[in-house]
Amino acid sequence: MTVYQATASAPVNIAVIKYWGKRDTKLILPTNSSLSVTLDQDHLRSTTTSRADPSFDHDRLWLNGKEEEIKGDGRTATCIAELKRLRKEVEDADSNAPKLSTFPVHIASYNNFPTAAGLASSASGFAALVSSLAQLYELPASPSTLSLISRQGSGSACRSLYGGYVAWNVGTDPSGVDSNAVEVAPREHWPDMHALICVVSDDKKGTSSTSGMQRTVETSALLQHRIKHVVPQRMADISKAIQERDFDSFAQITMADSNQFHAVALDTAPPIFYLNDVSRSIIQVVVEYNRLSLANGGGYKAAYTYDAGPNAVIYAPEKNMKEIIQLILNYFPQKDAFKDTFALFKNDKAEGK
Ligand code: PMV
């Protein structure tokens, strides 16, 4: 008996130009382009196995060993339906192809990073789910094409179809066909770039990105300014900085964009607060660390960025990392400043403290 099964994995990504706002909530089309960095190929990944079998009763999904309901009109169901539709095209073109599109699927997904890292796993999760089904169905689809499907699972998931530096194009077509992810540079292009994740809290965030974005789109004037007058130039500038491995520009744009994203959250009615006192103190430490370097004729040494939560991600050249960790531990010696202390994920290996 033939077993129809495939396994694929996908990395976590952290945006440096933030996606915040949907212009189409069903297709998940963003209000602006965004750009992320996937620093680690091995240690921050979701791995997903999919199996199609005519004896299965219906489609089912397990996340880290726990079964999750697949809602009929939900995003997981949308991704599965879209991939089955593409499989059907393969079957229509080749009468010998097994009719996998008619079989129910069982999908099991695991994250190899601790939940305590406080990272959203929906990006790597949906990217791995889409990749494993695409492999199972032997679809002749490029990562960019698959990004169009994983985008409908979770917007930021489309950027996890690639490693390295990845842009998600805002696009203009109402069907979403041009709102795909593209590689700006592979990870090997800038091997010196490392990331430190400071776990300030692993509590579930108060306002989900879905409801937060909707509220921001409906109420924030600053978001409209950001979409029209800020992000397009930043996308061009940070892409250039990445191409030229220009850390000074990369750091300035990354920190400015994180600040503006949190300003937009504050400009929402009612306001959304994702940063807490520890997050703000880490910003001050990084600002002061850079200020001292610049005052002594040096360049930027580190860049912070925060998603929809209080945990800091600090990007820096590898040579500065030891000093940064010492600084952070110096300023936040008490254990509970970082729940479970903090996790450090480097470019090529992971260390826990
Ligand atoms: O894809 P979502 O719905 O999890 O939204 C992600 C939003 C941010 O993480 C705040 C920014 C981004 O571009 O990843």
Boltz pocket constraint, residues with backbone or C-beta under 6 A from the ligand:
constraints:
  - pocket:
      binder: B
      contacts: [[A, 13], [A, 14], [A, 15], [A, 17], [A, 18], [A, 19], [A, 20], [A, 34], [A, 120], [A, 122], [A, 154], [A, 155], [A, 156], [A, 157], [A, 209], [A, 210], [A, 306], [A, 307], [A, 308]]
      max_distance: 6.0
